[in-house]
């Protein structure tokens, strides 16, 4: 008979393998669907060469990056240069540990799950700063400086936007936050916390360095920003970290504002047959909607000027988030 602690370890390892494997598969095909979606929005076809409708393109890209030469600049700080791409990937993958994909399926169901995710996203910024500094390139250095200022600024907005959710749910545990939303007929914090949701989504674009806030890697002025000197698999790690970040931000939005893997009670009363569909299907569907939003905004909006970006964060989003906290607190206290 297997001892209980060994059984627990095996279950945790299996969960980690499933979560990481499925996430990395999503990362690979998120690049494909982004190219396809933006292609069709611009009246193009997108990838079509490798496999039917280009479905094998992510695999071809992965093989190409794996065999590309790993170039390290002669004047770079080689140790820091090599470590830098690993930091954001491990920070992003660590954040997946506390995300419940459906009821009962979470690697670590801790009471401070939301705080843990915010902490891991902060750690990811260190890898970007390390890459910008260690490359010994003015373009990389400027990209690293921009990114550190941008991420630190918008982390404040993200943290404050989620305080209203914490007040309404009375918990930092993501599973408890999802369950708290079921007390409402509409089954979501999206409606009472619409301002917070708006602040969160705008800040999420900046936090993941996505257009229109992709200033740290602005190719027209910084070549490729903080990873200008990277090639091969080290470049691919930065790329993967960005897409894992998109998935995590989309998952937080779904869990905190869209009811997670659940459906609104009012909708289930109207259509009881929907209760048969597994919760993971609803969770993934909601996450895909948010990831599509990232693509849509990239195809639609021009890049912000850097001073406008910082001004938006400090002068608009943070005051809005603070106002939302005050209003939510008053409503909670009096009702």
C-alpha positions as a printed NumPy array, in Angstrom:
array([[  0.   ,   0.   ,   0.   ],
       [  1.328,   3.431,  -0.989],
       [  1.935,   5.77 ,   2.002],
       [ -0.396,   8.761,   1.995],
       [  2.347,  11.405,   1.608],
       [  3.828,   9.607,  -1.429],
       [  0.349,   9.351,  -2.979],
       [ -0.144,  13.107,  -2.376],
       [  3.21 ,  13.908,  -4.027],
       [  2.363,  11.727,  -7.067],
       [ -1.031,  13.472,  -7.472],
       [  0.611,  16.915,  -7.246],
       [  3.293,  15.954,  -9.793],
       [  0.629,  14.636, -12.184],
       [ -1.345,  17.879, -11.816],
       [  1.81 ,  19.934, -12.498],
       [  2.574,  17.85 , -15.611],
       [ -0.984,  18.261, -16.939],
       [ -1.155,  22.017, -16.234],
       [  2.294,  22.81 , -17.666],
       [  1.789,  20.547, -20.689],
       [ -1.628,  21.961, -21.587],
       [ -0.431,  25.537, -20.98 ],
       [  2.62 ,  25.156, -23.231],
       [  0.404,  23.624, -25.941],
       [ -1.865,  26.665, -25.617],
       [  1.176,  28.965, -25.828],
       [  2.319,  27.304, -29.056],
       [ -1.072,  27.584, -30.722],
       [ -1.81 ,  31.047, -29.289],
       [  0.925,  32.318, -31.64 ],
       [ -0.724,  30.521, -34.563],
       [ -4.21 ,  31.853, -33.824],
       [ -2.861,  35.36 , -33.283],
       [ -1.302,  35.34 , -36.748],
       [ -4.483,  33.889, -38.226],
       [ -6.857,  36.317, -36.471],
       [ -4.786,  39.398, -37.285],
       [ -4.304,  38.117, -40.842],
       [ -8.06 ,  37.863, -41.427],
       [ -8.62 ,  41.261, -39.804],
       [ -6.162,  42.692, -42.338],
       [ -7.693,  40.691, -45.25 ],
       [ -4.785,  38.209, -45.356],
       [ -4.699,  34.445, -44.841],
       [ -1.986,  34.18 , -42.199],
       [  0.176,  30.994, -42.01 ],
       [ -0.835,  28.523, -44.756],
       [  2.319,  26.635, -45.785],
       [  3.062,  24.079, -43.042],
       [  0.249,  21.547, -42.706],
       [ -3.423,  22.086, -43.61 ],
       [ -4.214,  25.793, -43.149],
       [ -0.808,  26.167, -41.496],
       [ -1.785,  24.105, -38.416],
       [  1.749,  22.736, -38.017],
       [  3.355,  26.198, -38.13 ],
       [  3.956,  26.399, -34.319],
       [  5.781,  23.051, -34.428],
       [  7.928,  24.227, -37.344],
       [  8.711,  27.474, -35.501],
       [  9.668,  25.544, -32.354],
       [ 12.031,  23.219, -34.283],
       [ 13.603,  26.204, -36.051],
       [ 14.208,  28.09 , -32.773],
       [ 15.605,  24.956, -31.106],
       [ 18.311,  24.545, -33.772],
       [ 19.165,  28.234, -34.228],
       [ 22.595,  29.387, -33.058],
       [ 22.672,  30.721, -29.476],
       [ 24.565,  34.002, -29.834],
       [ 25.936,  35.775, -26.755],
       [ 27.392,  39.286, -27.284],
       [ 31.121,  39.501, -26.535],
       [ 30.7  ,  42.361, -24.033],
       [ 27.63 ,  40.908, -22.274],
       [ 27.575,  39.761, -18.64 ],
       [ 27.308,  36.124, -19.671],
       [ 25.987,  34.665, -16.403],
       [ 23.157,  37.189, -16.014],
       [ 22.488,  37.066, -19.782],
       [ 21.894,  33.311, -19.58 ],
       [ 19.759,  33.413, -16.424],
       [ 17.507,  36.331, -17.522],
       [ 15.157,  34.415, -19.912],
       [ 14.536,  31.685, -17.318],
       [ 13.237,  34.07 , -14.625],
       [ 10.028,  35.317, -16.342],
       [  9.1  ,  31.809, -17.588],
       [  9.459,  30.206, -14.15 ],
       [  7.645,  33.115, -12.482],
       [  4.755,  32.788, -14.957],
       [  4.565,  28.986, -14.64 ],
       [  4.655,  29.268, -10.831],
       [  1.569,  31.492, -10.926],
       [ -0.363,  28.631, -12.566],
       [ -0.062,  26.641,  -9.309],
       [ -2.886,  28.561,  -7.594],
       [ -5.317,  28.876, -10.521],
       [ -8.387,  26.589, -10.155],
       [ -9.364,  25.485, -13.671],
       [-12.541,  23.846, -12.388],
       [-13.873,  22.915,  -8.969],
       [-11.416,  20.704,  -7.13 ],
       [ -8.622,  20.947,  -9.725],
       [ -5.909,  23.255,  -8.417],
       [ -2.286,  22.408,  -7.646],
       [ -2.082,  24.555,  -4.483],
       [ -5.368,  25.751,  -3.009],
       [ -3.863,  28.417,  -0.74 ],
       [ -5.679,  31.23 ,   1.068],
       [ -3.569,  33.968,  -0.545],
       [ -3.777,  32.749,  -4.153],
       [ -4.476,  36.171,  -5.642],
       [ -1.586,  37.745,  -3.726],
       [  0.721,  34.915,  -4.862],
       [ -0.085,  35.582,  -8.541],
       [  0.634,  39.313,  -8.128],
       [  3.939,  38.459,  -6.422],
       [  4.966,  36.118,  -9.253],
       [  4.115,  38.721, -11.902],
       [  6.374,  41.167, -10.033],
       [  9.238,  38.646, -10.106],
       [  8.89 ,  38.311, -13.883],
       [  9.959,  41.942, -14.278],
       [ 13.384,  41.084, -12.821],
       [ 14.165,  38.854, -15.811],
       [ 13.383,  41.711, -18.208],
       [ 15.587,  44.142, -16.248],
       [ 18.399,  41.553, -16.126],
       [ 18.15 ,  40.982, -19.892],
       [ 18.232,  44.713, -20.65 ],
       [ 21.245,  45.367, -18.423],
       [ 23.332,  42.254, -19.165],
       [ 23.15 ,  42.558, -22.975],
       [ 25.394,  45.655, -22.917],
       [ 23.283,  47.218, -25.679],
       [ 21.693,  50.664, -25.501],
       [ 18.5  ,  49.351, -27.158],
       [ 18.164,  46.474, -24.691],
       [ 18.981,  48.761, -21.768],
       [ 16.323,  51.289, -22.757],
       [ 13.797,  48.464, -23.234],
       [ 14.622,  47.094, -19.771],
       [ 14.245,  50.537, -18.161],
       [ 10.931,  51.134, -19.891],
       [  9.592,  47.744, -18.931],
       [ 10.563,  48.014, -15.26 ],
       [  8.877,  51.435, -14.948],
       [  5.817,  50.232, -16.877],
       [  5.333,  46.95 , -15.005],
       [  5.835,  48.528, -11.568],
       [  3.378,  51.338, -12.395],
       [  0.635,  49.096, -13.755],
       [  1.031,  46.485, -11.008],
       [ -0.312,  49.134,  -8.634],
       [ -3.404,  49.552, -10.841],
       [ -3.915,  45.767, -11.131],
       [ -3.613,  45.248,  -7.381],
       [ -6.026,  48.085,  -6.574],
       [ -8.546,  46.926,  -9.205],
       [ -8.808,  43.552,  -7.454],
       [ -9.405,  45.029,  -3.979],
       [-13.129,  45.485,  -4.765],
       [-13.366,  41.773,  -5.608],
       [-11.626,  40.923,  -2.325],
       [-14.073,  43.12 ,  -0.377],
       [-17.147,  41.505,  -1.968],
       [-15.862,  37.934,  -1.64 ],
       [-14.066,  38.347,   1.704],
       [-11.219,  36.13 ,   0.501],
       [ -7.962,  35.99 ,  -1.473],
       [ -8.573,  32.333,  -2.352],
       [ -9.564,  32.101,  -6.023],
       [-11.926,  29.158,  -5.456],
       [-13.748,  31.099,  -2.731],
       [-13.957,  34.16 ,  -5.009],
       [-15.685,  32.045,  -7.682],
       [-18.117,  30.598,  -5.117],
       [-18.895,  34.089,  -3.755],
       [-20.093,  35.171,  -7.21 ],
       [-22.794,  32.494,  -7.144],
       [-24.624,  34.507,  -4.467],
       [-25.717,  36.871,  -7.248],
       [-28.417,  35.967,  -9.775],
       [-26.11 ,  37.131, -12.557],
       [-23.312,  34.958, -11.09 ],
       [-20.516,  37.443, -11.753],
       [-18.653,  40.326, -10.139],
       [-18.449,  41.836, -13.65 ],
       [-21.562,  43.96 , -13.152],
       [-21.012,  45.424,  -9.651],
       [-17.271,  45.728, -10.407],
       [-17.377,  46.917, -14.018],
       [-15.014,  49.859, -13.336],
       [-12.536,  47.501, -11.632],
       [-12.784,  45.086, -14.59 ],
       [-12.026,  47.926, -17.031],
       [ -8.994,  49.035, -14.978],
       [ -7.791,  45.426, -14.661],
       [ -7.998,  44.689, -18.389],
       [ -6.227,  47.906, -19.451],
       [ -3.502,  47.283, -16.85 ],
       [ -3.226,  43.64 , -17.978],
       [ -2.263,  44.8  , -21.484],
       [  0.533,  46.922, -19.999],
       [  1.589,  44.214, -17.529],
       [  2.088,  41.689, -20.352],
       [  3.782,  44.241, -22.666],
       [  1.072,  43.778, -25.277],
       [ -0.067,  46.319, -27.877],
       [ -0.96 ,  49.154, -27.587],
       [  1.389,  49.192, -24.559],
       [  4.3  ,  47.228, -26.075],
       [  6.741,  50.107, -25.495],
       [  9.554,  47.942, -24.011],
       [  9.882,  46.121, -27.368],
       [  8.934,  48.96 , -29.729],
       [ 10.666,  47.761, -32.906],
       [ 10.482,  51.163, -34.632],
       [ 12.674,  52.767, -31.965],
       [ 14.338,  49.994, -29.916],
       [ 14.866,  47.228, -32.555],
       [ 13.318,  44.567, -30.262],
       [ 13.765,  46.123, -26.844],
       [ 15.096,  44.092, -23.928],
       [ 15.571,  40.877, -25.97 ],
       [ 17.23 ,  42.529, -28.991],
       [ 20.453,  40.549, -28.427],
       [ 18.761,  37.174, -27.828],
       [ 18.366,  34.343, -30.34 ],
       [ 17.311,  30.712, -30.47 ],
       [ 15.676,  29.139, -27.421],
       [ 16.548,  32.037, -25.104],
       [ 14.467,  34.315, -27.337],
       [ 11.697,  31.667, -27.364],
       [ 11.604,  31.693, -23.522],
       [ 10.83 ,  35.434, -23.48 ],
       [  8.173,  34.831, -26.114],
       [  6.652,  31.98 , -24.093],
       [  6.627,  34.083, -20.891],
       [  4.596,  36.787, -22.639],
       [  1.937,  34.325, -23.828],
       [  1.79 ,  32.505, -20.478],
       [  1.26 ,  35.955, -18.936],
       [ -1.674,  36.528, -21.303],
       [ -3.228,  33.211, -20.247],
       [ -2.751,  34.011, -16.543],
       [ -4.228,  37.521, -16.85 ],
       [ -7.182,  36.108, -18.804],
       [ -7.652,  33.415, -16.133],
       [ -7.649,  36.014, -13.313],
       [-10.225,  38.094, -15.206],
       [-12.427,  35.014, -15.652],
       [-12.089,  33.867, -12.024],
       [-12.537,  37.293, -10.42 ],
       [-15.102,  38.903, -12.725],
       [-16.721,  36.29 , -15.003],
       [-17.638,  33.621, -12.455],
       [-14.821,  31.189, -13.29 ],
       [-16.018,  27.743, -14.388],
       [-19.621,  28.43 , -13.273],
       [-22.602,  29.849, -15.145],
       [-25.028,  32.481, -13.781],
       [-27.861,  30.872, -11.714],
       [-30.405,  32.848, -13.753],
       [-29.062,  31.306, -16.987],
       [-29.114,  27.778, -15.506],
       [-32.729,  28.297, -14.406],
       [-33.641,  29.323, -17.946],
       [-31.654,  26.511, -19.613],
       [-31.03 ,  23.628, -17.144],
       [-29.383,  21.512, -19.874],
       [-26.289,  23.764, -19.709],
       [-25.477,  22.308, -16.273],
       [-24.424,  19.067, -18.011],
       [-21.443,  20.79 , -19.706],
       [-18.237,  20.342, -17.637],
       [-16.956,  23.443, -15.832],
       [-13.566,  23.311, -17.592],
       [-15.339,  23.941, -20.929],
       [-16.925,  27.181, -19.653],
       [-13.641,  28.244, -18.044],
       [-11.617,  27.735, -21.24 ],
       [-14.299,  29.386, -23.387],
       [-14.184,  32.522, -21.208],
       [-10.356,  32.513, -21.26 ],
       [-10.352,  32.225, -25.076],
       [-12.664,  35.245, -25.322],
       [-10.17 ,  37.299, -23.323],
       [ -7.187,  36.057, -25.349],
       [ -9.066,  36.995, -28.531],
       [ -9.45 ,  40.488, -27.021],
       [ -5.634,  40.758, -26.838],
       [ -5.434,  39.957, -30.579],
       [ -8.278,  42.293, -31.49 ],
       [ -6.723,  45.257, -29.672],
       [ -3.317,  44.586, -31.273],
       [ -4.883,  44.633, -34.74 ],
       [ -6.958,  47.753, -34.031],
       [ -4.998,  50.271, -31.951],
       [ -1.702,  52.116, -32.564],
       [  1.098,  52.056, -29.988],
       [  0.856,  54.62 , -27.179],
       [  3.545,  57.236, -26.669],
       [  5.58 ,  56.393, -23.552],
       [  4.719,  59.505, -21.537],
       [  1.023,  58.99 , -22.363],
       [  1.311,  55.392, -21.186],
       [  2.693,  56.394, -17.789],
       [  0.21 ,  59.257, -17.48 ],
       [ -2.709,  56.887, -18.158],
       [ -1.569,  54.547, -15.395],
       [ -0.937,  57.111, -12.657],
       [ -3.521,  59.787, -13.499],
       [ -6.477,  57.722, -14.754],
       [ -6.377,  54.031, -13.816],
       [ -5.099,  54.298, -10.227],
       [ -7.587,  57.095,  -9.259],
       [-10.402,  55.06 , -10.881],
       [ -9.384,  51.952,  -8.926],
       [ -9.203,  53.93 ,  -5.666],
       [-12.649,  55.435,  -6.296],
       [-14.015,  51.943,  -6.939],
       [-12.58 ,  50.732,  -3.594],
       [-14.258,  53.615,  -1.721],
       [-17.659,  53.047,  -3.386],
       [-17.492,  49.253,  -2.932],
       [-16.535,  49.645,   0.741],
       [-19.44 ,  52.043,   1.395],
       [-21.947,  49.779,  -0.381],
       [-20.66 ,  46.711,   1.5  ],
       [-20.807,  48.563,   4.838],
       [-24.337,  49.961,   4.449],
       [-25.916,  46.977,   2.659]])
